[in-house]
């Protein structure tokens, strides 16, 4: 499994917090779900952080079965649509966002 993570580092324009997260939920998440082979689509609003941590306000993650599947998803037409909506939503955000790609190595719970 491959996970592509988007890190939103900075701050949401004061007074726009609820509108920002509503736009992510209502406008972006449905587009993320349309990426070919995308699964386990999630985003997390940061509730707390260490005092010396960078000012990250949101993490977004999407799993893909392989790096080839991720590359195909990024080459798909839905990416341009999602990117356009992202750029609109970023008008409420001051900072930067960037992506990381990781390979999954999880542990099963021994419950």
SELUMVO-313407 format. One record per residue: residue number from 1; chain; x, y, z of N, C-alpha, C in turn. Coordinates in pm, 1 decimal, m for minus. Layout:
N
NUM;A;X;Y;Z;X;Y;Z;X;Y;Z
...
# end
This chain:
111
1;A;83.6;m117.6;0.0;0.0;0.0;0.0;88.6;124.6;0.0
2;A;42.6;224.8;m73.3;109.7;354.3;m81.5;12.8;459.0;m27.2
3;A;63.1;551.7;51.8;m19.6;661.1;102.4;39.1;793.1;55.7
4;A;m45.3;874.7;m5.1;m5.0;1010.7;m42.4;m67.3;1104.0;59.9
5;A;17.8;1180.3;127.3;m26.2;1272.1;232.1;m4.3;1415.3;187.8
6;A;m101.1;1498.9;213.6;m86.9;1643.1;192.6;m78.3;1708.4;329.9
7;A;21.6;1793.1;346.8;43.8;1863.7;471.8;10.4;2011.2;447.9
8;A;m81.5;2063.9;525.2;m118.5;2205.2;514.8;m52.9;2277.7;632.0
9;A;56.6;2345.9;602.9;136.7;2412.4;705.0;116.3;2563.0;694.7
10;A;71.7;2622.6;802.2;45.7;2765.8;803.3;m72.6;2794.3;892.8
11;A;m164.2;2878.0;843.8;m284.3;2906.1;921.4;m399.2;2938.2;827.5
12;A;m516.6;2906.8;874.1;m637.3;2943.5;801.0;m664.0;3090.2;832.4
13;A;m702.0;3165.4;732.1;m732.7;3306.2;752.3;m832.5;3319.0;867.3
14;A;m801.5;3402.4;967.2;m891.8;3415.5;1081.8;m1035.4;3444.4;1037.7
15;A;m1127.9;3371.1;1098.8;m1269.1;3384.2;1066.2;m1315.4;3291.6;955.3
16;A;m1221.4;3224.1;889.3;m1255.6;3135.6;776.9;m1244.1;2987.7;811.4
17;A;m1217.5;2955.4;937.1;m1191.0;2816.3;973.9;m1305.3;2722.3;935.9
18;A;m1426.6;2756.0;974.6;m1539.3;2666.2;946.0;m1566.4;2657.7;796.3
19;A;m1556.0;2769.0;726.1;m1577.1;2768.6;580.7;m1470.1;2685.1;511.2
20;A;m1346.6;2693.1;558.7;m1236.8;2615.1;500.9;m1266.6;2465.8;512.2
21;A;m1297.1;2420.2;633.2;m1319.2;2277.0;652.8;m1449.5;2229.2;588.8
22;A;m1549.2;2315.3;581.2;m1672.3;2279.5;509.7;m1643.8;2262.1;360.8
23;A;m1559.9;2347.6;304.3;m1524.4;2335.8;162.4;m1444.2;2208.8;136.9
24;A;m1354.8;2174.4;228.6;m1280.3;2048.7;214.8;m1378.5;1931.9;214.3
25;A;m1469.0;1930.3;310.7;m1566.2;1820.1;323.2;m1661.5;1813.2;203.7
26;A;m1715.6;1927.8;164.3;m1822.7;1929.2;65.1;m1774.4;1936.2;m79.1
27;A;m1658.8;1994.9;m101.9;m1612.4;2015.9;m239.1;m1492.8;1929.0;m275.9
28;A;m1396.6;1915.3;m185.3;m1275.6;1839.6;m219.1;m1288.9;1690.0;m194.9
29;A;m1340.5;1651.8;m80.1;m1349.0;1508.8;m48.4;m1422.7;1429.1;m155.8
30;A;m1533.9;1478.5;m210.9;m1599.0;1402.5;m318.3;m1510.1;1385.9;m442.4
31;A;m1426.3;1484.2;m469.6;m1333.8;1471.5;m583.1;m1223.5;1371.7;m551.2
32;A;m1169.6;1376.5;m429.3;m1066.6;1280.0;m390.6;m1118.1;1137.5;m407.0
33;A;m1244.4;1116.1;m376.3;m1303.5;981.9;m387.1;m1313.7;933.9;m531.3
34;A;m1305.1;1025.5;m627.3;m1314.3;989.0;m768.8;m1179.1;954.1;m831.0
35;A;m1069.5;973.3;m759.1;m939.2;936.3;m814.4;m936.7;785.0;m836.3
36;A;m888.5;740.2;m950.9;m882.9;595.7;m976.5;m802.1;522.8;m868.7
37;A;m854.9;413.3;m820.0;m790.2;325.6;m721.7;m768.0;388.7;m585.1
38;A;m823.3;505.9;m559.8;m808.5;569.0;m428.4;m892.6;494.5;m325.1
39;A;m837.8;478.8;m205.9;m912.9;417.3;m96.2;m872.5;484.2;35.2
40;A;m952.0;461.6;136.0;m922.4;515.4;269.4;m887.7;663.9;264.3
41;A;m978.1;741.1;210.3;m959.0;885.3;197.6;m991.2;948.6;331.9
42;A;m897.2;1025.1;383.1;m918.6;1085.4;514.2;m848.8;1220.8;523.6
43;A;m903.1;1303.9;607.4;m838.8;1430.9;638.2;m860.3;1456.0;786.2
44;A;m761.7;1516.5;845.3;m766.7;1541.7;988.6;m741.5;1689.6;1014.7
45;A;m832.2;1747.6;1088.4;m815.4;1884.7;1136.9;m731.2;1874.1;1263.5
46;A;m622.0;1944.5;1269.4;m531.4;1933.0;1383.3;m594.8;1999.2;1505.9
47;A;m606.4;1921.8;1613.2;m669.7;1969.6;1735.8;m567.8;2024.5;1835.2
48;A;m446.0;1970.8;1832.6;m340.9;2014.1;1924.8;m207.1;1972.2;1865.6
49;A;m102.0;2038.9;1909.1;31.6;2003.7;1861.6;132.9;2036.8;1969.6
50;A;251.2;1978.6;1957.2;359.2;2011.5;2049.3;393.7;2159.3;2035.4
51;A;443.2;2217.1;2141.6;474.8;2359.7;2142.6;571.9;2398.9;2031.5
52;A;668.8;2313.7;2002.9;769.9;2347.4;1902.0;740.2;2286.8;1764.3
53;A;621.1;2231.7;1746.1;583.7;2171.4;1617.1;550.7;2280.5;1515.5
54;A;571.1;2251.3;1386.2;530.8;2349.0;1284.9;379.3;2368.6;1287.5
55;A;331.5;2482.4;1240.3;188.3;2512.4;1246.3;108.6;2441.5;1137.2
56;A;91.1;2312.1;1153.8;14.8;2232.3;1057.4;m132.0;2236.1;1099.6
57;A;m220.3;2270.9;1005.0;m362.9;2282.1;1038.2;m444.8;2163.9;987.7
58;A;m392.6;2093.3;886.5;m468.1;1980.0;833.0;m373.3;1881.7;765.8
59;A;m407.3;1754.6;779.4;m341.7;1646.9;706.1;m447.8;1580.5;620.4
60;A;m412.1;1548.0;498.2;m503.1;1474.2;410.1;m426.1;1353.7;359.0
61;A;m490.1;1236.8;358.8;m423.7;1114.9;314.6;m516.6;1032.2;227.4
62;A;m456.8;972.9;125.1;m529.2;881.7;36.9;m438.8;761.8;13.1
63;A;m494.1;643.1;27.3;m419.4;519.9;3.2;m441.6;471.4;m139.3
64;A;m338.0;409.9;m194.4;m341.8;348.5;m327.2;m277.6;210.9;m316.6
65;A;m317.0;117.8;m402.1;m261.5;m16.9;m392.3;m114.0;m26.0;m430.6
66;A;m64.8;70.0;m510.1;74.3;64.2;m555.6;118.3;202.7;m601.8
67;A;247.3;218.2;m620.1;300.5;343.8;m673.1;250.4;366.8;m815.2
68;A;238.6;260.5;m893.2;186.0;273.3;m1029.9;41.6;324.2;m1027.6
69;A;m37.8;276.2;m933.1;m176.3;323.3;m921.5;m180.3;470.4;m881.7
70;A;m91.9;511.2;m792.0;m83.5;652.6;m753.8;m47.1;738.2;m874.7
71;A;52.7;695.5;m948.8;95.3;771.1;m1067.1;m17.8;781.9;m1169.1
72;A;m93.6;674.8;m1187.3;m207.7;678.6;m1279.7;m314.9;775.0;m1228.9
73;A;m338.8;775.0;m1099.0;m437.6;866.7;m1041.6;m395.4;1011.6;m1062.0
74;A;m267.1;1038.9;m1043.4;m217.7;1175.7;m1060.3;m220.7;1220.3;m1206.3
75;A;m222.7;1125.4;m1298.0;m230.5;1157.8;m1441.1;m374.9;1162.9;m1491.2
76;A;m470.1;1131.8;m1403.9;m610.3;1125.8;m1446.1;m671.3;1266.0;m1455.2
77;A;m777.3;1281.1;m1534.2;m842.3;1412.0;m1549.6;m899.8;1468.6;m1419.2
78;A;m936.2;1383.3;m1325.6;m994.3;1432.3;m1200.5;m893.6;1514.9;m1121.4
79;A;m765.0;1490.0;m1140.5;m665.3;1566.2;m1065.9;m674.2;1715.0;m1098.1
80;A;m692.1;1750.1;m1224.2;m701.0;1892.0;m1261.2;m822.0;1957.1;m1194.4
81;A;m932.2;1885.2;m1186.8;m1051.5;1939.3;m1120.5;m1026.8;1958.5;m971.2
82;A;m965.5;1858.7;m908.6;m936.2;1868.8;m765.6;m835.8;1980.6;m738.7
83;A;m739.7;1994.0;m825.3;m638.3;2099.6;m809.0;m702.8;2238.2;m818.6
84;A;m794.6;2256.3;m912.3;m862.1;2385.6;m927.3;m941.8;2420.5;m801.2
85;A;m1012.8;2323.3;m746.2;m1089.4;2347.4;m623.3;m994.1;2374.1;m507.1
86;A;m884.8;2299.2;m500.6;m785.1;2322.1;m395.9;m735.6;2466.0;m399.8
87;A;m704.4;2515.5;m518.7;m653.1;2651.7;m530.5;m756.7;2754.4;m484.2
88;A;m883.7;2728.8;m509.9;m989.1;2818.9;m460.6;m994.9;2817.5;m307.7
89;A;m990.3;2698.1;m250.9;m997.6;2685.0;m105.4;m874.9;2747.5;m39.5
90;A;m761.2;2739.8;m105.7;m638.9;2796.5;m48.4;m643.6;2948.2;m36.7
91;A;m742.5;3011.7;m96.3;m759.1;3156.0;m76.3;m793.0;3186.9;69.3
92;A;m837.4;3085.9;144.0;m866.8;3101.3;287.4;m751.1;3053.3;374.0
93;A;m636.7;3027.1;314.5;m523.8;2966.2;384.4;m398.6;3048.6;359.7
94;A;m322.6;3070.1;464.5;m196.2;3142.7;455.5;m84.8;3045.9;492.5
95;A;m5.8;3006.3;395.5;101.6;2911.9;421.6;132.3;2831.5;297.8
96;A;170.0;2708.3;319.0;204.5;2621.0;206.9;144.9;2483.5;231.5
97;A;130.1;2411.0;121.0;95.3;2270.2;136.2;186.1;2190.8;45.4
98;A;216.6;2071.4;88.8;308.5;1985.8;14.6;268.1;1841.2;38.2
99;A;326.9;1753.0;m41.8;289.2;1611.8;m37.3;407.6;1523.8;1.1
100;A;375.8;1415.0;66.2;470.0;1308.3;98.2;406.7;1177.8;52.9
101;A;488.1;1086.6;4.7;439.9;953.9;m34.2;512.4;852.6;52.7
102;A;435.4;765.3;116.2;494.1;665.1;204.6;443.4;526.6;167.8
103;A;524.7;428.1;201.4;487.2;288.3;181.8;441.9;234.1;316.5
104;A;328.1;165.7;319.0;270.9;118.2;444.6;342.4;m1.8;501.8
105;A;368.3;4.9;628.9;423.2;m105.1;706.9;356.1;m101.0;842.7
106;A;234.9;m151.6;851.3;160.6;m145.3;976.4;173.6;m272.1;1057.4
107;A;134.4;m262.5;1182.2;130.7;m378.6;1270.8;m14.4;m412.0;1299.3
108;A;m44.9;m537.4;1300.3;m178.2;m582.5;1338.1;m192.4;m569.1;1489.5
109;A;m309.0;m532.7;1534.2;m335.5;m524.9;1677.2;m342.4;m666.1;1734.2
110;A;m285.0;m684.3;1849.7;m285.9;m816.0;1914.9;m399.5;m822.4;2016.4
111;A;m518.0;m788.1;1974.0;m632.8;m783.0;2066.7;m682.9;m919.0;2104.0
# end
